[in-house]
Amino acid sequence: MQPVSKHFQTISVLIALVATQAFLSLRLAVIEGVWIEPPKEESVKWDPRIFKILTFGHLSASVDWLWMRAMADPALAKVTPGSRAASFTDLELASDLEPAFFVVYTAGVGMLAIVRNDVEGAKKVLEKGEHFRKFDLPNYSKEFQDTYWPNPWRLPLLMAYMNLFEFDDLSSAIRSFQEASEIPGSPPYLDRLVSRLNQPGGTYEVGLRLLNFMIGTSSDDRTKEGLEKKRESLRVAQFLDSVTREFHTYLQGKHKGGATRENWEKFLSTTQKPQLDPWGGQLGLDEKGRVTTTTPREKVFGIN
């Protein structure tokens, strides 16, 4: 009877494994439904250790599946402040399971921040990538780094973008630019960006150069489209900043009363400036003395 007992035990184990796989597939199907269903931006957070066990030795394929599912996110709406995009859960889990997955920290973070506006979630994933780059990547072979981590300076450069545009944190952006410039192989212009940031109008010039670079290197059409919209908004903001500085220089003369509507009209008349911006929007003045326009644009550097 002993052989039968062993045979029975083997069958029992196989049945248990098949049942577990079936449960996992069913559970993932449920998660998938939640993942794509608008407007609920919620998804089940897996414990990486449990998820790894339930992949039955197919961890690499499972991480690839998480990556593809995140990048195929059909949702286009911006998430509300404080909430997470459903694709964030997939990217976070993928980076937990495979910290060396370079594109999660570049294309994945870009998609989260730019397409879905989940900037908090994007920064959380990017911080994990930066930790890996600084403390773990040096322990990998040069062949691995050259093959799977090309241009690691892209991570601090992306962090600079996040701090500059999404969090209006210029000092942190400067530090990230400096970190990126110190990495071998980084673009030589990064050294000049730091000094340019502290000059009048420099933030806009640096921002446009950074956006042009990111647009040129983006492999995701939706991310590229979002960057192009951001660039157009920044061009409008740059124009308004230039006119605002010119207006306040004008006020430093003999004009009393400060940035009033009357002095604004005198400024336009004296300098023969049009009342419309280059995009056809009507120029005006807000309560803080900044030049505004009716041209639609996204929020840039904390200013609408």
Backbone as CSV, one residue per row, in Angstrom:
resi,resn,N_x,N_y,N_z,CA_x,CA_y,CA_z,C_x,C_y,C_z
1,MET,0.812,-1.213,0.000,0.000,0.000,0.000,0.845,1.262,0.000
2,GLN,2.145,1.122,0.342,3.002,2.291,0.443,3.097,3.056,-0.879
3,PRO,3.318,2.354,-2.035,3.381,3.077,-3.299,2.108,3.851,-3.598
4,VAL,0.966,3.253,-3.264,-0.314,3.922,-3.504,-0.404,5.186,-2.678
5,SER,0.069,5.073,-1.385,0.031,6.238,-0.497,0.883,7.376,-1.057
6,LYS,2.098,7.013,-1.536,2.951,8.058,-2.105,2.323,8.649,-3.356
7,HIS,1.730,7.779,-4.162,1.072,8.255,-5.376,-0.081,9.187,-5.031
8,PHE,-0.819,8.807,-4.010,-1.955,9.643,-3.580,-1.475,11.008,-3.085
9,GLN,-0.358,11.014,-2.345,0.181,12.276,-1.840,0.627,13.172,-2.988
10,THR,1.250,12.569,-3.989,1.694,13.350,-5.146,0.517,13.987,-5.867
11,ILE,-0.531,13.190,-6.048,-1.739,13.725,-6.705,-2.339,14.848,-5.879
12,SER,-2.349,14.678,-4.559,-2.924,15.697,-3.680,-2.169,17.015,-3.803
13,VAL,-0.839,16.909,-3.855,-0.026,18.125,-3.996,-0.301,18.812,-5.317
14,LEU,-0.390,18.012,-6.393,-0.675,18.589,-7.707,-2.032,19.260,-7.735
15,ILE,-3.021,18.619,-7.125,-4.359,19.206,-7.072,-4.321,20.534,-6.317
16,ALA,-3.569,20.560,-5.207,-3.456,21.786,-4.416,-2.818,22.904,-5.227
17,LEU,-1.770,22.559,-5.999,-1.097,23.564,-6.821,-2.016,24.103,-7.904
18,VAL,-2.738,23.194,-8.565,-3.664,23.616,-9.609,-4.752,24.508,-9.025
19,ALA,-5.256,24.135,-7.856,-6.305,24.927,-7.200,-5.786,26.314,-6.843
20,THR,-4.541,26.371,-6.368,-3.959,27.661,-6.002,-3.777,28.535,-7.226
21,GLN,-3.317,27.905,-8.325,-3.163,28.670,-9.564,-4.504,29.175,-10.066
22,ALA,-5.515,28.361,-9.950,-6.853,28.775,-10.371,-7.345,29.941,-9.528
23,PHE,-7.070,29.856,-8.206,-7.475,30.952,-7.321,-6.747,32.234,-7.692
24,LEU,-5.434,32.104,-7.968,-4.656,33.278,-8.339,-5.176,33.899,-9.628
25,SER,-5.457,33.074,-10.613,-5.976,33.591,-11.884,-7.302,34.303,-11.690
26,LEU,-8.161,33.704,-10.864,-9.460,34.313,-10.593,-9.284,35.636,-9.867
27,ARG,-8.352,35.639,-8.904,-8.123,36.854,-8.136,-7.561,37.958,-9.013
28,LEU,-6.635,37.609,-9.898,-6.067,38.590,-10.804,-7.117,39.125,-11.764
29,ALA,-8.045,38.264,-12.147,-9.126,38.706,-13.020,-10.002,39.729,-12.312
30,VAL,-10.219,39.507,-11.019,-11.005,40.463,-10.240,-10.275,41.794,-10.149
31,ILE,-8.944,41.697,-9.889,-8.135,42.907,-9.807,-8.165,43.649,-11.138
32,GLU,-8.079,42.897,-12.216,-8.084,43.502,-13.543,-9.342,44.313,-13.765
33,GLY,-10.480,43.767,-13.303,-11.729,44.484,-13.466,-11.737,45.785,-12.701
34,VAL,-11.207,45.751,-11.480,-11.139,46.965,-10.685,-10.181,47.959,-11.317
35,TRP,-9.112,47.418,-11.903,-8.054,48.260,-12.453,-8.524,49.132,-13.602
36,ILE,-9.409,48.606,-14.447,-9.815,49.368,-15.623,-11.149,50.069,-15.435
37,GLU,-11.812,49.875,-14.316,-13.150,50.419,-14.158,-13.093,51.858,-13.678
38,PRO,-13.494,52.831,-14.492,-13.560,54.185,-14.018,-14.881,54.394,-13.271
39,PRO,-15.015,55.357,-12.359,-13.978,56.289,-11.988,-13.184,55.858,-10.762
40,LYS,-13.400,54.663,-10.251,-12.706,54.225,-9.049,-11.238,53.964,-9.357
41,GLU,-10.372,54.775,-8.764,-8.937,54.611,-8.973,-8.361,53.791,-7.824
42,GLU,-8.795,52.570,-7.708,-8.330,51.723,-6.626,-7.940,50.354,-7.184
43,SER,-6.962,49.746,-6.569,-6.545,48.413,-6.958,-5.984,47.715,-5.734
44,VAL,-6.077,46.402,-5.723,-5.622,45.632,-4.572,-4.102,45.696,-4.478
45,LYS,-3.613,46.000,-3.282,-2.179,46.039,-3.049,-1.714,44.662,-2.602
46,TRP,-0.867,44.018,-3.430,-0.359,42.690,-3.118,0.866,42.787,-2.224
47,ASP,1.000,41.852,-1.315,2.235,41.685,-0.572,3.229,41.057,-1.536
48,PRO,4.374,41.722,-1.805,5.338,41.194,-2.785,5.771,39.762,-2.497
49,ARG,5.895,39.407,-1.212,6.342,38.053,-0.865,5.304,37.014,-1.262
50,ILE,4.017,37.328,-1.000,2.947,36.394,-1.366,2.824,36.299,-2.884
51,PHE,2.895,37.450,-3.545,2.789,37.469,-5.003,3.910,36.634,-5.622
52,LYS,5.110,36.762,-5.077,6.258,36.019,-5.608,6.045,34.521,-5.469
53,ILE,5.505,34.089,-4.331,5.242,32.667,-4.108,4.208,32.151,-5.111
54,LEU,3.192,32.964,-5.346,2.092,32.529,-6.206,2.412,32.614,-7.698
55,THR,3.588,33.107,-8.041,3.975,33.091,-9.461,4.509,31.729,-9.884
56,PHE,4.756,30.829,-8.902,5.204,29.459,-9.198,6.446,29.436,-10.081
57,GLY,7.418,30.298,-9.723,8.679,30.311,-10.449,8.685,31.153,-11.705
58,HIS,7.575,31.800,-12.011,7.492,32.624,-13.224,7.515,34.109,-12.850
59,LEU,8.439,34.494,-11.996,8.490,35.867,-11.500,8.749,36.874,-12.618
60,SER,9.732,36.590,-13.464,10.075,37.530,-14.536,8.884,37.789,-15.450
61,ALA,8.181,36.708,-15.817,7.007,36.862,-16.680,5.916,37.653,-15.970
62,SER,5.774,37.441,-14.666,4.749,38.148,-13.899,5.060,39.636,-13.806
63,VAL,6.346,39.969,-13.625,6.742,41.373,-13.570,6.504,42.037,-14.924
64,ASP,6.822,41.320,-16.005,6.555,41.849,-17.350,5.066,42.095,-17.544
65,TRP,4.256,41.166,-17.014,2.799,41.319,-17.132,2.327,42.555,-16.378
66,LEU,2.851,42.797,-15.185,2.499,43.987,-14.421,2.886,45.250,-15.188
67,TRP,4.056,45.228,-15.778,4.543,46.378,-16.541,3.646,46.656,-17.742
68,MET,3.329,45.636,-18.507,2.497,45.817,-19.693,1.102,46.280,-19.316
69,ARG,0.564,45.756,-18.208,-0.770,46.148,-17.789,-0.799,47.617,-17.380
70,ALA,0.245,48.067,-16.686,0.320,49.459,-16.271,0.410,50.388,-17.482
71,MET,1.232,50.026,-18.450,1.424,50.890,-19.612,0.248,50.850,-20.568
72,ALA,-0.600,49.816,-20.441,-1.795,49.722,-21.285,-3.011,50.315,-20.590
73,ASP,-2.797,51.025,-19.498,-3.891,51.650,-18.753,-4.752,52.476,-19.706
74,PRO,-6.035,52.118,-19.876,-6.875,52.841,-20.824,-7.363,54.175,-20.295
75,ALA,-7.233,54.417,-18.993,-7.732,55.655,-18.404,-6.865,56.832,-18.841
76,LEU,-7.502,57.956,-19.133,-6.802,59.166,-19.544,-7.052,60.327,-18.587
77,ALA,-8.086,60.220,-17.754,-8.438,61.306,-16.863,-7.358,61.513,-15.805
78,LYS,-7.181,62.780,-15.412,-6.250,63.091,-14.339,-6.855,62.638,-13.013
79,VAL,-6.044,62.061,-12.154,-6.547,61.626,-10.857,-6.734,62.842,-9.961
80,THR,-7.634,62.719,-9.000,-7.866,63.803,-8.062,-6.714,63.867,-7.065
81,PRO,-6.392,65.052,-6.553,-5.278,65.180,-5.601,-5.453,64.257,-4.399
82,GLY,-4.382,63.570,-4.047,-4.415,62.682,-2.898,-4.771,61.249,-3.224
83,SER,-5.260,60.988,-4.436,-5.634,59.628,-4.829,-4.551,59.046,-5.734
84,ARG,-4.555,57.730,-5.859,-3.554,57.049,-6.669,-4.205,56.502,-7.925
85,ALA,-3.485,56.592,-9.041,-3.918,55.934,-10.266,-3.805,54.423,-10.066
86,ALA,-4.729,53.674,-10.645,-4.711,52.224,-10.469,-3.410,51.619,-10.977
87,SER,-2.847,52.187,-12.021,-1.600,51.667,-12.569,-0.433,51.858,-11.614
88,PHE,-0.570,52.766,-10.653,0.487,52.957,-9.657,0.744,51.670,-8.886
89,THR,-0.334,50.943,-8.552,-0.195,49.701,-7.792,0.648,48.692,-8.559
90,ASP,0.435,48.594,-9.864,1.209,47.653,-10.683,2.675,48.056,-10.754
91,LEU,2.931,49.343,-10.938,4.306,49.811,-11.043,5.038,49.681,-9.710
92,GLU,4.338,49.957,-8.636,4.967,49.827,-7.315,5.308,48.371,-7.029
93,LEU,4.371,47.455,-7.355,4.627,46.040,-7.122,5.761,45.541,-8.019
94,ALA,5.770,45.983,-9.273,6.831,45.571,-10.196,8.199,46.010,-9.684
95,SER,8.277,47.215,-9.125,9.549,47.701,-8.606,9.920,47.015,-7.300
96,ASP,8.932,46.541,-6.545,9.214,45.755,-5.336,9.810,44.395,-5.707
97,LEU,9.223,43.784,-6.731,9.645,42.440,-7.130,10.958,42.454,-7.902
98,GLU,11.167,43.492,-8.703,12.374,43.581,-9.520,12.903,45.019,-9.457
99,PRO,13.646,45.353,-8.404,14.135,46.725,-8.226,15.035,47.213,-9.355
100,ALA,15.604,46.280,-10.129,16.513,46.661,-11.211,15.783,46.918,-12.531
101,PHE,14.456,46.985,-12.506,13.644,47.167,-13.713,13.680,48.641,-14.112
102,PHE,14.619,49.001,-14.963,14.933,50.395,-15.273,13.741,51.173,-15.829
103,VAL,13.010,50.592,-16.775,11.956,51.357,-17.449,10.781,51.688,-16.533
104,VAL,10.639,50.958,-15.427,9.591,51.309,-14.461,9.839,52.713,-13.928
105,TYR,11.107,53.054,-13.738,11.461,54.347,-13.165,11.557,55.455,-14.199
106,THR,11.521,55.126,-15.466,11.599,56.153,-16.496,10.249,56.289,-17.200
107,ALA,9.941,55.348,-18.071,8.672,55.415,-18.800,7.474,55.284,-17.862
108,GLY,7.576,54.395,-16.881,6.455,54.183,-15.964,6.160,55.408,-15.126
109,VAL,7.195,55.993,-14.550,7.021,57.191,-13.730,6.526,58.358,-14.587
110,GLY,7.064,58.467,-15.803,6.609,59.525,-16.694,5.132,59.411,-17.008
111,MET,4.670,58.182,-17.248,3.260,57.975,-17.532,2.400,58.358,-16.332
112,LEU,2.814,57.965,-15.129,2.050,58.285,-13.925,1.951,59.790,-13.707
113,ALA,3.080,60.469,-13.811,3.121,61.894,-13.489,2.485,62.756,-14.566
114,ILE,2.741,62.426,-15.823,2.348,63.316,-16.909,0.980,62.971,-17.481
115,VAL,0.716,61.688,-17.685,-0.561,61.282,-18.276,-1.679,61.294,-17.232
116,ARG,-1.411,60.683,-16.063,-2.449,60.541,-15.047,-2.392,61.592,-13.941
117,ASN,-1.323,62.385,-13.904,-1.140,63.426,-12.893,-1.064,62.861,-11.480
118,ASP,-0.669,61.613,-11.355,-0.454,61.005,-10.036,0.995,61.296,-9.630
119,VAL,1.255,62.545,-9.265,2.630,62.962,-9.022,3.172,62.387,-7.712
120,GLU,2.295,62.240,-6.704,2.763,61.651,-5.451,3.157,60.188,-5.649
121,GLY,2.310,59.444,-6.373,2.628,58.051,-6.660,3.868,57.930,-7.518
122,ALA,4.002,58.814,-8.516,5.167,58.780,-9.396,6.444,59.049,-8.612
123,LYS,6.392,60.013,-7.719,7.594,60.342,-6.942,7.961,59.200,-6.000
124,LYS,6.945,58.517,-5.464,7.224,57.385,-4.571,7.971,56.277,-5.312
125,VAL,7.517,55.961,-6.531,8.198,54.930,-7.327,9.589,55.402,-7.726
126,LEU,9.705,56.667,-8.124,10.994,57.200,-8.553,12.004,57.224,-7.406
127,GLU,11.552,57.512,-6.200,12.449,57.495,-5.044,13.031,56.107,-4.815
128,LYS,12.234,55.071,-5.075,12.747,53.707,-4.968,13.816,53.462,-6.030
129,GLY,13.586,53.980,-7.227,14.578,53.837,-8.284,15.872,54.562,-7.963
130,GLU,15.755,55.738,-7.377,16.934,56.501,-6.995,17.720,55.787,-5.893
131,HIS,17.001,55.150,-4.975,17.667,54.391,-3.919,18.447,53.222,-4.525
132,PHE,17.821,52.532,-5.472,18.511,51.422,-6.135,19.725,51.923,-6.894
133,ARG,19.574,53.028,-7.611,20.685,53.563,-8.410,21.884,53.922,-7.535
134,LYS,21.620,54.506,-6.380,22.705,54.991,-5.531,23.375,53.875,-4.722
135,PHE,22.565,52.941,-4.224,23.097,51.995,-3.249,23.237,50.550,-3.752
136,ASP,22.480,50.164,-4.754,22.510,48.775,-5.228,23.150,48.605,-6.596
137,LEU,22.875,49.530,-7.498,23.393,49.409,-8.864,24.910,49.286,-8.917
138,PRO,25.677,49.999,-8.069,27.140,49.857,-8.121,27.638,48.429,-7.862
139,ASN,26.804,47.603,-7.220,27.205,46.229,-6.927,26.998,45.294,-8.120
140,TYR,26.341,45.751,-9.168,26.102,44.944,-10.354,27.290,45.087,-11.313
141,SER,27.433,44.114,-12.177,28.545,44.136,-13.127,28.396,45.283,-14.125
142,LYS,29.501,45.693,-14.697,29.475,46.758,-15.699,28.640,46.335,-16.906
143,GLU,28.723,45.063,-17.253,27.934,44.556,-18.379,26.442,44.715,-18.116
144,PHE,26.025,44.389,-16.887,24.616,44.558,-16.529,24.222,46.034,-16.597
145,GLN,25.038,46.895,-16.040,24.724,48.318,-16.017,24.625,48.884,-17.429
146,ASP,25.575,48.498,-18.279,25.569,49.013,-19.653,24.373,48.492,-20.445
147,THR,23.959,47.252,-20.155,22.876,46.632,-20.917,21.496,47.030,-20.404
148,TYR,21.305,46.983,-19.098,19.967,47.162,-18.532,19.737,48.509,-17.847
149,TRP,20.826,49.248,-17.610,20.674,50.573,-16.994,21.425,51.622,-17.813
150,PRO,21.031,51.798,-19.082,21.694,52.827,-19.881,21.261,54.221,-19.403
151,ASN,22.193,55.129,-19.375,21.884,56.508,-18.994,21.176,56.615,-17.638
152,PRO,21.797,56.158,-16.561,21.152,56.236,-15.244,20.889,57.659,-14.779
153,TRP,21.547,58.654,-15.410,21.307,60.045,-15.057,19.881,60.486,-15.393
154,ARG,19.158,59.664,-16.146,17.775,60.026,-16.479,16.889,60.039,-15.238
155,LEU,17.232,59.246,-14.227,16.401,59.218,-13.022,16.474,60.535,-12.253
156,PRO,17.666,61.031,-11.888,17.677,62.336,-11.217,17.185,63.462,-12.114
157,LEU,17.330,63.313,-13.424,16.801,64.333,-14.329,15.276,64.332,-14.285
158,LEU,14.679,63.139,-14.229,13.234,63.042,-14.100,12.787,63.571,-12.738
159,MET,13.588,63.317,-11.700,13.272,63.853,-10.380,13.326,65.377,-10.393
160,ALA,14.286,65.938,-11.146,14.371,67.389,-11.286,13.106,67.932,-11.939
161,TYR,12.629,67.236,-12.969,11.372,67.630,-13.616,10.232,67.627,-12.608
162,MET,10.131,66.551,-11.819,9.049,66.425,-10.839,9.096,67.580,-9.837
163,ASN,10.283,67.846,-9.301,10.413,68.899,-8.297,10.151,70.279,-8.890
164,LEU,10.585,70.464,-10.130,10.461,71.771,-10.768,9.024,72.073,-11.184
165,PHE,8.389,71.112,-11.847,7.069,71.366,-12.408,5.920,70.967,-11.478
166,GLU,6.026,69.796,-10.878,4.881,69.251,-10.157,4.825,69.676,-8.691
167,PHE,6.005,69.930,-8.089,6.020,70.277,-6.672,6.509,71.698,-6.414
168,ASP,6.844,72.423,-7.488,7.261,73.817,-7.363,8.373,73.956,-6.327
169,ASP,9.307,73.023,-6.353,10.391,72.964,-5.377,11.712,73.185,-6.110
170,LEU,12.079,74.453,-6.267,13.241,74.804,-7.065,14.538,74.306,-6.444
171,SER,14.682,74.415,-5.122,15.925,74.004,-4.470,16.182,72.506,-4.651
172,SER,15.119,71.683,-4.530,15.272,70.239,-4.737,15.574,69.941,-6.207
173,ALA,14.977,70.710,-7.110,15.236,70.518,-8.537,16.706,70.792,-8.847
174,ILE,17.253,71.832,-8.243,18.662,72.156,-8.471,19.558,71.021,-7.994
175,ARG,19.240,70.455,-6.818,20.039,69.333,-6.312,19.972,68.135,-7.248
176,SER,18.775,67.873,-7.790,18.623,66.748,-8.714,19.390,66.997,-10.006
177,PHE,19.363,68.233,-10.505,20.146,68.575,-11.691,21.633,68.347,-11.429
178,GLN,22.088,68.756,-10.260,23.491,68.582,-9.915,23.871,67.105,-9.852
179,GLU,22.998,66.290,-9.250,23.252,64.852,-9.179,23.340,64.255,-10.573
180,ALA,22.415,64.652,-11.446,22.410,64.126,-12.808,23.686,64.517,-13.549
181,SER,24.142,65.749,-13.339,25.321,66.234,-14.063,26.599,65.528,-13.630
182,GLU,26.611,64.963,-12.421,27.804,64.297,-11.897,27.923,62.843,-12.345
183,ILE,26.892,62.306,-12.990,26.912,60.915,-13.437,27.607,60.830,-14.795
184,PRO,28.591,59.943,-14.953,29.297,59.819,-16.236,28.336,59.593,-17.399
185,GLY,28.572,60.332,-18.475,27.754,60.186,-19.672,26.568,61.122,-19.729
186,SER,26.353,61.922,-18.675,25.211,62.838,-18.677,25.456,63.980,-19.659
187,PRO,24.399,64.587,-20.192,24.562,65.692,-21.146,25.362,66.833,-20.532
188,PRO,26.317,67.385,-21.263,27.174,68.449,-20.713,26.418,69.715,-20.349
189,TYR,25.237,69.941,-20.956,24.510,71.180,-20.673,23.923,71.216,-19.260
190,LEU,23.887,70.065,-18.556,23.303,70.039,-17.224,24.057,70.945,-16.252
191,ASP,25.362,71.047,-16.404,26.141,71.936,-15.530,25.690,73.382,-15.671
192,ARG,25.366,73.771,-16.888,24.968,75.156,-17.132,23.549,75.434,-16.643
193,LEU,22.721,74.407,-16.579,21.337,74.610,-16.161,21.243,75.126,-14.732
194,VAL,22.095,74.617,-13.849,22.018,74.989,-12.445,22.258,76.482,-12.268
195,SER,23.274,77.010,-12.937,23.552,78.441,-12.811,22.471,79.275,-13.498
196,ARG,21.906,78.751,-14.572,20.869,79.498,-15.292,19.579,79.585,-14.487
197,LEU,19.315,78.620,-13.648,18.074,78.603,-12.871,17.960,79.806,-11.950
198,ASN,19.068,80.327,-11.488,19.045,81.411,-10.518,19.015,82.796,-11.158
199,GLN,18.908,82.856,-12.476,18.855,84.130,-13.172,17.416,84.458,-13.568
200,PRO,17.086,85.747,-13.746,15.714,86.128,-14.122,15.242,85.388,-15.371
201,GLY,14.098,84.761,-15.276,13.550,84.012,-16.400,14.234,82.684,-16.645
202,GLY,15.231,82.365,-15.821,16.002,81.151,-16.042,15.200,79.886,-15.837
203,THR,14.255,79.930,-14.898,13.445,78.739,-14.629,12.674,78.307,-15.867
204,TYR,12.133,79.265,-16.590,11.363,78.942,-17.787,12.271,78.420,-18.899
205,GLU,13.434,79.033,-19.042,14.370,78.588,-20.073,14.832,77.158,-19.805
206,VAL,15.180,76.892,-18.544,15.608,75.549,-18.169,14.475,74.559,-18.346
207,GLY,13.267,74.957,-17.933,12.112,74.077,-18.062,11.830,73.692,-19.500
208,LEU,11.935,74.660,-20.404,11.688,74.380,-21.821,12.751,73.449,-22.387
209,ARG,13.994,73.657,-21.979,15.061,72.790,-22.477,14.876,71.363,-21.962
210,LEU,14.473,71.265,-20.697,14.230,69.944,-20.116,13.067,69.252,-20.814
211,LEU,11.997,69.984,-21.077,10.841,69.399,-21.746,11.189,68.971,-23.171
212,ASN,11.955,69.778,-23.872,12.365,69.406,-25.233,13.150,68.094,-25.223
213,PHE,14.024,67.950,-24.214,14.805,66.721,-24.114,13.898,65.531,-23.816
214,MET,12.964,65.698,-22.881,12.092,64.599,-22.495,11.163,64.200,-23.637
215,ILE,10.705,65.177,-24.407,9.851,64.882,-25.561,10.634,64.074,-26.593
216,GLY,11.885,64.463,-26.805,12.705,63.778,-27.799,13.086,62.363,-27.411
217,THR,13.071,62.061,-26.115,13.472,60.725,-25.667,12.302,59.866,-25.199
218,SER,11.099,60.411,-25.224,9.939,59.649,-24.763,9.542,58.592,-25.787
219,SER,9.259,57.379,-25.292,8.854,56.282,-26.181,7.355,56.017,-26.109
220,ASP,6.658,56.738,-25.235,5.220,56.539,-25.068,4.485,57.739,-25.651
221,ASP,3.565,57.487,-26.582,2.872,58.577,-27.279,2.054,59.432,-26.329
222,ARG,1.404,58.793,-25.345,0.576,59.574,-24.418,1.438,60.467,-23.531
223,THR,2.568,59.939,-23.099,3.485,60.752,-22.295,4.029,61.907,-23.119
224,LYS,4.394,61.640,-24.361,4.915,62.686,-25.233,3.868,63.778,-25.463
225,GLU,2.618,63.374,-25.656,1.553,64.356,-25.858,1.382,65.225,-24.610
226,GLY,1.447,64.605,-23.441,1.329,65.368,-22.204,2.472,66.352,-22.026
227,LEU,3.685,65.936,-22.395,4.849,66.815,-22.305,4.726,67.985,-23.277
228,GLU,4.189,67.726,-24.451,4.021,68.792,-25.433,3.011,69.833,-24.950
229,LYS,1.954,69.380,-24.287,0.986,70.322,-23.711,1.635,71.146,-22.597
230,LYS,2.451,70.468,-21.779,3.168,71.173,-20.724,4.109,72.209,-21.321
231,ARG,4.781,71.863,-22.408,5.703,72.799,-23.058,4.986,74.026,-23.583
232,GLU,3.818,73.807,-24.186,3.054,74.943,-24.706,2.608,75.859,-23.571
233,SER,2.172,75.259,-22.451,1.778,76.062,-21.294,2.965,76.844,-20.748
234,LEU,4.144,76.212,-20.763,5.333,76.885,-20.249,5.731,78.050,-21.148
235,ARG,5.541,77.914,-22.439,5.840,79.011,-23.350,4.938,80.210,-23.062
236,VAL,3.663,79.933,-22.789,2.744,81.010,-22.422,3.196,81.650,-21.115
237,ALA,3.531,80.806,-20.123,3.963,81.312,-18.824,5.252,82.119,-18.945
238,GLN,6.155,81.684,-19.807,7.408,82.412,-20.021,7.126,83.800,-20.589
239,PHE,6.219,83.866,-21.538,5.849,85.161,-22.116,5.251,86.079,-21.049
240,LEU,4.351,85.550,-20.231,3.714,86.359,-19.189,4.740,86.834,-18.156
241,ASP,5.678,85.964,-17.806,6.717,86.340,-16.856,7.581,87.461,-17.422
242,SER,7.906,87.382,-18.701,8.727,88.402,-19.340,8.015,89.756,-19.340
243,VAL,6.730,89.756,-19.688,5.971,91.002,-19.720,5.790,91.546,-18.303
244,THR,5.578,90.662,-17.336,5.418,91.092,-15.946,6.681,91.790,-15.454
245,ARG,7.855,91.199,-15.731,9.109,91.808,-15.302,9.340,93.151,-16.003
246,GLU,8.956,93.221,-17.265,9.093,94.478,-18.013,8.156,95.541,-17.446
247,PHE,6.959,95.139,-17.080,5.978,96.061,-16.502,6.478,96.619,-15.166
248,HIS,7.036,95.757,-14.329,7.504,96.204,-13.018,8.776,97.043,-13.137
249,THR,9.574,96.814,-14.156,10.705,97.695,-14.426,10.202,99.073,-14.821
250,TYR,9.151,99.107,-15.602,8.500,100.361,-16.007,7.973,101.117,-14.786
251,LEU,7.434,100.391,-13.807,6.870,101.021,-12.618,7.940,101.627,-11.715
252,GLN,9.182,101.163,-11.856,10.253,101.678,-11.017,10.664,103.095,-11.400
253,GLY,10.102,103.602,-12.482,10.386,104.971,-12.905,9.603,105.966,-12.069
254,LYS,8.955,106.876,-12.724,8.225,107.934,-12.028,6.746,107.627,-11.843
255,HIS,6.376,106.395,-12.080,4.953,106.043,-12.023,4.580,105.624,-10.615
256,LYS,3.679,106.356,-10.005,3.257,106.072,-8.642,1.985,105.234,-8.642
257,GLY,1.729,104.620,-7.526,0.495,103.841,-7.386,0.686,102.360,-7.571
258,GLY,1.874,101.939,-8.038,2.146,100.511,-8.164,1.460,99.877,-9.356
259,ALA,1.242,98.573,-9.238,0.693,97.792,-10.352,-0.826,97.945,-10.410
260,THR,-1.261,99.118,-10.796,-2.696,99.394,-10.912,-3.147,99.214,-12.354
261,ARG,-4.445,99.143,-12.525,-5.000,99.009,-13.871,-4.651,100.223,-14.728
262,GLU,-4.644,101.393,-14.095,-4.326,102.615,-14.832,-2.888,102.589,-15.339
263,ASN,-1.955,102.186,-14.459,-0.556,102.119,-14.873,-0.328,101.021,-15.906
264,TRP,-1.110,99.961,-15.838,-1.010,98.901,-16.841,-1.399,99.422,-18.219
265,GLU,-2.466,100.227,-18.260,-2.905,100.791,-19.536,-1.852,101.778,-20.064
266,LYS,-1.235,102.547,-19.150,-0.185,103.478,-19.562,1.022,102.709,-20.109
267,PHE,1.331,101.606,-19.462,2.458,100.776,-19.893,2.232,100.254,-21.305
268,LEU,1.041,99.740,-21.582,0.733,99.222,-22.910,0.815,100.317,-23.963
269,SER,0.333,101.502,-23.590,0.331,102.614,-24.536,1.750,103.123,-24.790
270,THR,2.522,103.273,-23.707,3.878,103.819,-23.822,4.803,102.874,-24.594
271,THR,4.711,101.588,-24.303,5.601,100.605,-24.937,5.038,100.077,-26.247
272,GLN,3.796,100.509,-26.572,3.128,100.075,-27.804,3.005,98.553,-27.884
273,LYS,2.744,97.963,-26.748,2.548,96.508,-26.710,1.091,96.191,-27.037
274,PRO,0.864,95.107,-27.769,-0.524,94.696,-28.073,-1.219,94.192,-26.813
275,GLN,-2.531,94.257,-26.812,-3.309,93.782,-25.683,-3.598,92.290,-25.770
276,LEU,-3.095,91.660,-26.837,-3.248,90.222,-27.009,-1.877,89.555,-26.960
277,ASP,-1.846,88.330,-26.439,-0.595,87.575,-26.446,-0.411,86.916,-27.812
278,PRO,0.746,86.305,-28.084,0.986,85.688,-29.398,0.019,84.570,-29.747
279,TRP,-0.735,84.041,-28.770,-1.689,82.968,-29.014,-3.109,83.492,-29.156
280,GLY,-3.265,84.826,-29.109,-4.570,85.443,-29.296,-5.345,85.709,-28.022
281,GLY,-4.758,85.411,-26.862,-5.436,85.632,-25.600,-5.369,87.079,-25.151
282,GLN,-6.408,87.528,-24.432,-6.475,88.897,-23.929,-5.598,89.027,-22.681
283,LEU,-4.689,90.016,-22.724,-3.817,90.243,-21.586,-4.520,91.065,-20.520
284,GLY,-4.158,90.820,-19.270,-4.733,91.549,-18.153,-3.772,91.564,-16.988
285,LEU,-4.261,92.016,-15.845,-3.443,92.145,-14.651,-4.210,91.562,-13.475
286,ASP,-3.561,90.709,-12.676,-4.255,90.155,-11.515,-4.004,91.017,-10.278
287,GLU,-4.579,90.597,-9.143,-4.490,91.398,-7.927,-3.081,91.462,-7.356
288,LYS,-2.200,90.564,-7.799,-0.823,90.563,-7.317,0.126,91.308,-8.264
289,GLY,-0.443,91.907,-9.283,0.383,92.661,-10.213,1.065,91.824,-11.265
290,ARG,0.586,90.598,-11.473,1.150,89.735,-12.501,0.306,89.814,-13.757
291,VAL,0.960,89.767,-14.888,0.251,89.793,-16.163,-0.406,88.443,-16.394
292,THR,-1.659,88.465,-16.817,-2.423,87.245,-17.067,-2.910,87.241,-18.512
293,THR,-3.488,86.119,-18.906,-4.038,85.989,-20.249,-5.225,85.039,-20.231
294,THR,-6.073,85.187,-21.212,-7.209,84.275,-21.339,-6.843,83.012,-22.105
295,THR,-5.614,82.925,-22.598,-5.170,81.719,-23.298,-5.169,80.534,-22.331
296,PRO,-5.881,79.461,-22.647,-5.908,78.293,-21.747,-4.519,77.685,-21.601
297,ARG,-4.191,77.233,-20.384,-2.885,76.618,-20.141,-2.937,75.829,-18.842
298,GLU,-1.985,74.913,-18.702,-1.883,74.140,-17.482,-1.110,74.929,-16.424
299,LYS,-1.225,74.468,-15.192,-0.494,75.082,-14.091,1.000,74.803,-14.250
300,VAL,1.804,75.842,-14.145,3.255,75.734,-14.289,3.929,76.459,-13.141
301,PHE,4.838,75.778,-12.442,5.587,76.363,-11.331,4.655,76.946,-10.267
302,GLY,3.529,76.298,-10.039,2.607,76.740,-9.007,1.759,77.927,-9.404
303,ILE,1.830,78.362,-10.670,1.067,79.524,-11.119,0.117,79.094,-12.230
304,ASN,-1.158,79.450,-12.102,-2.137,79.120,-13.138,-1.992,80.048,-14.335
